[in-house]
């Protein structure tokens, strides 16, 4: 069955993002916590997936968020482990 609790992942899921944000904005904010590998921004949902270099880095970001939550445009952006193990950059090619 589906697990409610997500295990650690090097991809973090951010919610409550304000409108008009760019991928660059998200990257620069999270980079203050740990080096960012890539960002997948879901504009319409106000959410984003942020991939870090390792699970340890992702864990470090979440630990820092306890004391210093991610703030964008004066709102707190909750972060948690994503259910993705990594962000695929593009759909896999179809193999003929």
Secondary structure, DSSP 8 states (H G I E B T S, - for coil): ---SS----SEEEE----TT--HHHHHHHHHTTS-EEEEEEEGGGTEEEEEES-HHHHHHHHHHHHHS-EEETTEEE-EEE-S-SS--SS------
